[in-house]
Amino acid sequence: AQSVTQLDSQVPVFEEAPVELRCNYSSSVSVYLFWYVQYPNQGLQLLLKYLSGSTLVESINGFEAEFNKSQTSFHLRKPSVHISDTAEYFCAVSVRGSQGNLIFGKGTKLSVKP
Amino acid sequence: EAGVVQSPRYKIIEKKQPVAFWCNPISGHNTLYWYRQNLGQGPELLIRYENEEAVDDSQLPKDRFSAERLKGVDSTLKIQPAELGDSAVYLCASSLDSGASGANVLTFGAGSRLTVL
């Protein structure tokens, strides 16, 4: 069975500092990887995804994640965060050909302080 | 374009009472999902529909939970009777793709927060 581990439940950082949100997964088969973000009082939104090709994927708002098959990781990074990045971030995995059933981690709450 | 619409946003009931949640997916999205998110946890799939057919309901507690998507558009999720442990946020999501590959992107509604007293 597949599982997702987000090692940090909360990450406080100051504005303009770099941040890394860690995600590890376990699976014996090929997977797709996703990061979803949930802003306060809103639904989850896709931030970025890895399906195939380049292992480094980027979002439109400056986040990036790198798929590392050997370490079974998909960490999310941003070199300089803004107050508006304050949200909960969920890493998720689906097995190729699994009918799209996403398995989510427990989430990491990112708090950006001025 | 309207997103995935869910109602009610909040519901407080006493245990043993029934409750129902409604979801209107994005127009044209044939695949609809219901997830449950417990406090401090990630969402967990309850049921997935392809049009009006429930293609994966293996995680739905069928003794008290039921769902329907009669015309392949709107969906309702019902709990009867509710228990204390059912307190959670119930999320509806939809996707354009059929989901066969596992690569489809889900669009989530804001969720329905249930509190059972």
Contacts between the chains, C-beta under 8 A, distances in Angstrom:
chain1	res1	chain2	res2	distance
A	4	B	42	7.4
A	9	B	40	7.5
A	31	B	102	8.0
A	32	B	102	5.6
A	32	B	103	5.2
A	34	B	105	7.8
A	36	B	108	7.8
A	41	B	110	6.8
A	42	B	110	5.8
A	43	B	3	7.2
A	43	B	4	6.7
A	43	B	91	7.0
A	43	B	93	7.9
A	43	B	107	7.6
A	43	B	108	3.7
A	43	B	109	5.0
A	43	B	110	4.7
A	43	B	111	6.4
A	44	B	43	7.3
A	44	B	91	7.3
A	44	B	93	7.8
A	44	B	106	7.7
A	44	B	108	4.2
A	45	B	107	7.9
A	45	B	108	7.3
A	46	B	105	5.2
A	46	B	106	7.4
A	46	B	107	7.9
A	49	B	103	7.9
A	49	B	105	6.9
A	51	B	103	5.2
A	90	B	42	5.5
A	90	B	43	7.6
A	92	B	42	7.5
A	94	B	102	4.2
A	94	B	103	7.4
A	95	B	102	5.7
A	96	B	101	6.8
A	96	B	102	5.1
A	96	B	103	7.6
A	97	B	100	7.1
A	97	B	101	6.4
A	97	B	102	5.8
A	98	B	102	4.5
A	99	B	48	7.1
A	99	B	55	6.8
A	99	B	56	6.4
A	99	B	99	5.0
A	99	B	100	6.3
A	99	B	102	6.8
A	100	B	31	7.0
A	100	B	48	7.4
A	100	B	95	6.7
A	100	B	97	7.3
A	100	B	99	3.1
A	100	B	100	7.5
A	100	B	101	7.4
A	100	B	102	5.3
A	100	B	103	7.6
A	100	B	104	4.9
A	100	B	106	7.7
A	101	B	45	5.6
A	101	B	48	6.9
A	101	B	56	6.6
A	101	B	99	7.9
A	101	B	102	7.6
A	102	B	43	7.8
A	102	B	45	7.2
A	102	B	106	6.7
A	104	B	42	3.1
A	104	B	43	5.1
A	104	B	44	7.4
A	105	B	42	5.3
A	106	B	40	6.6
A	106	B	41	5.4
A	106	B	42	5.2
A	107	B	40	7.9
A	107	B	41	7.7
A	107	B	42	5.6
